[in-house]
């Protein structure tokens, strides 16, 4: 082959390579509607994290409307579950249940993972209404979809522990909470923010453990579990759960006769509660 032809082939090869690299670097265009939905979802999550429930509801509602206009069933389900969290945080349990039920009755069956999450949310909401029968029904449906190794297995076990506690079965609740803490998906991470969802569920398990131990008269163990939950919830910035931890610590130290520490934790709990109400706009 002549040097001239070799140079032409080399130049052609370089041109082809450059074209391929340009094609790989070019990202597919995202529609303005999809961008709006994604941005609204992000803003909603940020507002929820800082306790601005009105803004969170507005942003998640915008995302929901966009996803519905696009016929995007997964996006719609995610937005409804987010709106359910906002409503539950505001104390509107029936409104939260209505949002979750829209996911469960959708004629376009959501993904299995979404169904598990929806049944788990429904169970938690019914527990908040003290309706243990319906809570257990949803837990059974979630359990039938979730294997022992599924991502939500730990959270569902914690919910079962809460159900047992609501049914005046503290020993069973303690066992289930301990089982949850031993599951791989709830393993402790350092820092807790490395795996925020797992850390949050671990804190939930520790809190139920503390509640069960308190009922059983194991107040020293209960304060230790509550303190561990508080450490995680503070690191994750979960103000509503920090309040519960502080209240448990106040009760535990009071039961142990440590009145000074009980008063200290109660004062912290009172301030946390007032600040939370102010953030939500429930107080001046």
Order of alpha helices (4+ residues) and beta strands (2+ residues): alpha-alpha-alpha-alpha-alpha-alpha-alpha-alpha-alpha-alpha-alpha-alpha-alpha
